[in-house]
Amino acid sequence: QETFEALKNLFKTRAVVKTYRAIVCGAPKQKIGVITMPIGRLAKNPLKRGIAQGRSRIRGEREAQTEYRVLKAGSGYALVELLPKTGRMHQLRVHLKAIGHPIACDRIYGGKNVCCPPGCGRQLLHASSLSFTLHDKAFHFEADDPEDFERAKQLIGKVAS
């Protein structure tokens, strides 16, 4: 129970470093950036999250920040590394859509006509690693990219410069 409470506190205090990878539609112009846009429930559809943009209205907005880095770009897709600094529901999906590069195959946030590599039937977002220090010991966990994610990465040609 003590370890559980300590882990819960690490997440609450944002002391856990979470790294994700996503394949997105197109490629962000900036190869490294920070997306800082508050996220809340969409007024028209409270089951979805969003940002206040244009005519979209949100309720219960809370700060949200995502750092990103383009790892590879080309062929209409980009491989992006994401480090959420806050932990809002659907934060990565909402932030990437907000900058015009929704996650490939994400029909909920990217729309029904979102880009989607052949043979992929799910949003191409992957929890890549998790790091934290607990009881003065550093922990780091990594997860290999799933097969369909690996196949989709092959569509991306050159390494971003």
N, C-alpha and C positions, 0 to 999 in steps of 0.2 A: 504494500500500500504506500509506503514511504517513497519508493522509486516511482510509482505511478504519479503521485502528487508532484514530485520533482520534475518529471517529464511534462506534465500538464502545465506547470509553471514556466518551463522553458518555452513552450509554444505561446503561452499567454504574454510573456515578456519579449517575444520575438527574438529569442536567443538561438533559434533553430534556423540553419541556413538550408533553404529548399531550392533545388535547381530543377528546372523543367526544360524540356526540348519540345519544340513545336515546328511543324511544317506549315507555313502560312502562304496565302495567295499573294503573289507578287513579292517584292522585296522593299523593305523600308529604305528610304533615301539615306538616313543616318544609320551607319553601321553599328553604332553604340548609342544608347539613349536611355532616358528615364521617362516613363509615362506616369504623370501625377494627375489623376482625375478622380474626384469623389464618385463613389458607386452607391446606388440605392435601388429600391424596387421600382420598376416602371409603373407609373400611375395607371396606364391603360391595361397592363398585364402584370399584376403583382407577383406572379410566379417567376417572372424573368427579372434579371438585374440589368442595369444600364447606367449611363451617365446623362446628365442634363445637357442636351445638345440639340440645337435647332428647336423643333416643336416637341421633342421628347421631354417629359417631366418625370421626375423621380421623387420618391418619398423615403425619408429616413436615410439621407445620404451620409456616408462616412468616408473619411479619407482613405485613399488607396494609392499605392505606389508600386510600380513594377520596373525593374531594370532589365534591359535586353541587350543582346549582342547578336548580330548576324554572323553565323558561322559559314554558311555557303549560300550563294544566290545564283539563279539562272533558271531557264526553261519555265518561267511563269510561277515558280515556287521559291521559297527560301527556307533554310533551316535556321531557326532562331533559338538561342539559349535565353531562358527567362529566370529571373530571380525576384520573386515577389517579396516586397519588404513588409507588406501587410497581408492579411489572410482573409480577404473578402470572398464571399461565395461567387464563383464564376469570374473572379477578377481577371485572370489571364485572357479568357475568352472575350470579356467585355472590353478590356484595354486594347487588345489587338484589333478588334473590329473598329474601335473608336479611331485608331490611327490609319484605318483603311486597309488593313492586312489581316482579315479574319483567318482563323485556323482552318486549314484545309478540311473539308468534309463536315464542318460544324454547321449543320442545317438550322439549328436553333438560333445561334447568334450571327452566323454568316449569311443566312437566308437560303431559300430553296435552290438558288442558282450558284451557290458558293463553289469555288474550284474544288475538284476532288480527283486525285490520281486514279487511274483505272485499277480496279481490284481492291479498293479501300472502302470499307463500309462504316467507318467510325471516325470521329474527329481525331486528327493526328496531333495529339498532345500526350506527352509522356513524362511521368515523374522520374527524373534521372538520378538524383542523389539527395541525401539528407545528411547534415552534419550538425553535431552539437557536442558540448562538453558537459559531463555529468559526474559528480563526485571526483573532480579533478582529473578525469580521464576523457580524452577526445575520442569521439565515435564518428565514423564516416561509413555510410552505406550507399552502394550504387546498384542500379538495376540496368541490365542490358536493354537496348532498344528492341521492342517486339518485332517479329518477322515482317509484318505489313509495314511498319514504320521504316525498317531497313530497306524494303523494296521501294518505297516512296522516295527515300533519300537518294536512290540511284538516278531519279529523274532530275535531280539538281546537279548541274554541271560543275561550274567553277567555284573555287574558294573565294569568298568575299575579300576584297582588298581594302 
